[in-house]
Amino acid sequence: MCVWISLNGSNVPKKNFHNDTRKEDLKNQLFCLPRRFCDSVRAITPGLPLFLYNYTTRRLHGIFEAASFGGSNIDPTTWKDFKCKGESMFPAQVRIRPRKICELLEEHAFRPILPHY
């Protein structure tokens, strides 16, 4: 499972992933969260640094950056919600792009600067 982390100083949005969903999010260059995070995601502005934390491997991936403003259903075809036609199961979305691909960080290396994790 993974979560993505923003450094905008607001509530940190989280989403649990399996490794295959992480690959799809990276392939689509879109980070997505459940509807309850729409307000937090709307606060994201282009250029904001974002990281992806894999709970399974306990490693931090990045550096990514927001390539768009955060919004709702930027791509409603990603993670289709079969109960609500035309919507994503994770409608709180932001487009991303790699800023710098660094070596994966083990949890002990970044825990001191992110104590809330």
N, C-alpha and C positions, 0 to 999 in steps of 0.2 A: 504494500500500500504506500501511497505517496500523498504529500500535501504540497501546495505551493505557498510561498511566503512572499509577502510584499514588504517593502521597507518604507511605507508611506506614513508610519506613525499611528495609523488608525488600527482598529481591530484587525487582527491578522486573519484573512480568510483561509479556510482549510477545506480540503477535499480528500477523501480517502480513495485511493486507486489500487488496482492490481498492476503488476508490471506491464501487462499488455495494454491497459488503458493509458498508461504513461506514454507508451510508444505512439498510440493514436493521437494523443494531445500534441506531442512534439511533431508528428507528421503533419497534422492540421495547423500547426502553429497557433493554437488556440487553447487557453486555459479556461476551464469551465467549472462552475460550482452550482450547488442547489439554489433554488429561488430565494431562500432566506438570507442569502449573502448578496442579493442585488444591490442594496444600498452601499455596502462596503466596496463592492466591485465598481460601482459608478464613480467612486472617489479616485479611481486609478486614472492617471493621465499618461499620455505617450512619453516614453523615455524612463518611466519609473523602473528601477531594478527589481527583478523577480527571480526567485529561486525555487527549485523543486526539491522537496525532501522526501526520500523514499523510506517509509517506515519499516519495510521488510529488510532492506540492506543497511538502514540507518546511515545513509549518505546524502549529502547535499549536492545537487546538480545545478549548474549555472555557469555563467551569469546570463540571464535572459533579461529582456526589457519589454515593457508594454509598447506595442506597435500601434495601439489605438486607445481611445478612451474606453473605459469599461462600460458595459451596457448589458442589455437583455436580449437574448436570442440573436446575437450577431450572426451566427450561423445555426439556424434552427434544425438543420439536417444532421448536426453533430450530436450524438447520443440521443437519437429520436425518442420522444415520449409517445409510446403507443396508446396511452390513455388520452392524451391531448394532441390531436393532429396538428402538425405545423409547428410544434414546439419541441425544444430539447428537454431532456430530463434534467439537464444542468444549464438553465438559461442565463445565469449570471456569468458573463463571458468577457474575455479580453484577448485580443490578438497579441501574440508575442513574437519575438525574433531573438535569435541568439545574439548576445552582446559580446561575450567572450566565453569560449568553452574552456573551462579550467579542469584540473584534476578533481575527481570527486573528493569531497571532504568528509572525513569520518566525523561522527557526532561529537566526540570529545574535542575536536578542533574548533568547532563553532559554538558549542554550548555556552561558554562564558559570555559571548556577545548576544546570545539569544536565550536568556535565562527562563523565559516563559515557555520554553519547549522542554 
